[in-house]
């Protein structure tokens, strides 16, 4: 009997151990599942987005660069009877009479306003620059004359200069990489030009000169970069066309009756760098 009771007690204890193990497994399973659903570490916070800037607002700045002036105008002569390039006049086709290599410094300031709509920037800008863009030619004769013959010992000199230049332009740009603005620009241009010419003989000269304000148009483009909360830098190229003009001598040399002159072109290009300061900043 004793052996039977011990056997029965052993079976009961074995079954009880199995039941306790099962209960413990049921209790641990939800906690284990919850642990598996959690990351093994705390994720770092998401870094803030790069600041979004705005190009809208008023600005003022300065610029400096280099400019060129291209002339294709020819000399001319008015004979004693009032005819343009009549008999006895020196030929208008004086080789090298055009001033092709005029160049020099240009610099000044600008003020403007931009309005940004999504990635497009619309604006208006006006600027004014002093300039020292100039060159001259000096050509030795003799020169062929209209109607035949040559003029004898002579020389032809001419000079042209752009003294200052101003523009009023619209701008349309596209924002790229947030702080870069690529833009096209164009509008009204005005400038001060001066020019002179003279055909010089041993006994007589035929000078003429002019200094005046010209108007025309300009167009170009550039790149501007916002490098500080209120500051941007730009590189810009412009073509300008102030039209054509002429010099004509008002003093007729005694005993000849001829008048000398020359046509000039006031056209060229400028390349400049500039800095702009925005009153309300770029918003970052």
Secondary structure, 3 states (H helix, E strand, C coil): CHHHHHHHHHHHHHHHHHHHHHHHHHHHHHHHHHHHHCCCCCCCCCCCCCCCCCCCEEEEEEEEEEEEEECCCCEEEECCCCCECCCCCECCCCCCCCCCCEEEEEEEEEEEEEEEECCEEEEEEEEEEEEEEEEEEEEECCCEECCCCECCCEEEEEEEEEEEEEEEEEEEEEEECCCEEEEEEEEEEEEEEEEEEEEEECCCEEEEEEEEEEEEEEEEEEEEEECCCCEEEEEEEEEEEEEEEEEECCCCCCCCCCEEEEEEEEEEEEEEEEEEEECCCCCC
